[in-house]
Amino acid sequence: MFKWLTRTPKRSSSLRALRPAFRLERLEAREVPAVLIQLDYSRDVGGFFNNAEARAVMERAANELGNSLSANLSAIIPSGGNTWTASFFDPATGGQTSVANLAVGANTLRIYVGARALTGGEAGFGGFGGYGISGSQAWINTIQTRGHSGFAPWGGSITFDSTQTWHYGQTTDGLDRNELDFYSVATHELGHVLGIGTATQWTNLSRNGYFYGANANALYGGPVPLAPGGGHWADGATLGGQALSLDPTLTYGTRVSWSALDAAALRDLGWGAPVAAPATPTFTAVPVASQNAVAFTGNTDGTVSLFVVSNGVLTDTGRRLTPFAGYRGALRVASGDFNGDGVTDYAFTTGAGPQAVVQLMDGRDGSIMVGQTVIFQGFTGGLFLAAADIDHDGKSELVVSADAGAGPHIQTFRIEGGGLRVQSSFFAFDNPAFRGGARVAAGDINRDGFADVIVTTGGQAEGRVAVYSGADLRNATATRLLPDFIAFAGLWSGLNAAVGDMDGDGFAELAIAPDRGPAHIKVWSGATLTNNPGIQANDLPLVGSFYAFAPTDPSGARLALRDTNGDGRAELVAASANRSSSYARVFSFEQMQAGGANAPFTAPFGTPITYDGLYAGLHTASTTNTTDTNQQSAPVPVEAPKASDAIYTASADPMKHKCSCAGCTFLAQLAGSATGVDELLSTIPVA
């Protein structure tokens, strides 16, 4: 058995609080949401991250950096004789610890975070992890390189000083001169985990006190000076007057965010270069109508039409929204009360084509609630949206997924201060390598007061459904509420889902229909799903199973569930995906149970021709959706070594990185000594 190079956290030096001016540097664009920085709080034994604000800032920093990276990292899936041990510095103790046969998803980094009282004046330290491996040479290569030509760790750990006076704000509002900005330190330490100052690639590009990476040098105008020890930029170095995140010191009362020079250094270490983001469409606000309205899209003029339901019949309100002026492609819309004023608001996005953005509109007056916000920089494959109250605060959160071409990256957002704040971020199906896209719906299936998130595959696989607990997502933890299941055995198609309480018992029903294929709708009772937590849904009885449109029409259906008449029970809206037959139907609970009987057909646009079928309510299907019936994109486990294969091992001790120059040592001694130091020293080291 062997232990190989424990590439442990290279500790960042002291971050001294200098009080320089703060400038927000926008993170670089990326082609797809390729890297998930997955935070693991299992070593946070002191409960530092029980503070919701601290956790939110940590996850924001991780999401921002992860969304700026592009790399194809192989999954680490031990099997048979191919085993390994992940080693890292335990945030709770500072000692080296290990986890045997840790599974790490493709394009994913696992980072253990926590806090304890640190000595030596450090605010925090972090770095990448090491490993011990036994198995075939191919398996060893997988752990060491992850199939990537640049720096490619499995993850690592970050420790924060629990005795600091931290500022946990999302902004600098309220950041006092005696507080250390948590966002700045978290971003700094993540930079070390990603290899700045720690990776072999960094060392190979550093000599005689300068960094010679081509990207960084081109941006800086020559070799970049380094701090003594070589693990940081030189103290006080700037780019265009902006402070650098990987400076060894941070001034109390200031914020330093990720800079273009920090990003360039990551590219020099082999992380993917960003791409230019395509142009985004513009938004035109239009007042809306009834809060019980159903929004239909698919019209070739790029508008959204609002309908109400009267005696089971869809009736046009005459109101039209034009979310993206000049845009004539697929539109997707989700509705919810995002500001808690009791009026339905609307979120819009586009299908494949332009830069993927989200825009929110206030349903009360048609004003812009959240301006155009890029979710995945550079991604043009389109998004899917859903909305529901995940954290039980009386306001809806926004759920976003990426369409085909990206991993099944799901993010939920709180709407705060005119913007979106990440609540949770995860890859659905435990399969970041899947590229068929994902669709989302949301609603309270188990009647615990927290809306759950339903994720379905978008194509290139047998249609799969996963249900995630809203009670856990509010704390940024993705936990299955139910076992994953295949809704239609043997059907390789994207699936559309909707969630809503159709029978008034407080448990939301789950409706599923294919996006391509006969418009067969299956409906499960939320109470039945909740009361049988260990049984797959396709082994439980249905409360409804019927065809919304002709069984011979292979175009599928799009779904929405909402209370259209204010009676406390949701009606099921089915919209045809046939671009030459734009019909919609509304089903009460009783009509749904009766196989759709007596539900009239309506052509909302007055014409059968649509851009790509009719879309209703929560979300719509991709205009570029295709079904690959020959292969399924899924991670391939590394095979166990065959009897004829040689078994190899390798080992190396973990390596700590910490600036130990005379200056930093003296500063650390000052920071840890007598009272009154604040008057002498306004900065603190960050390892």
Disulfide bonds with the S-S distance in Angstrom:
none
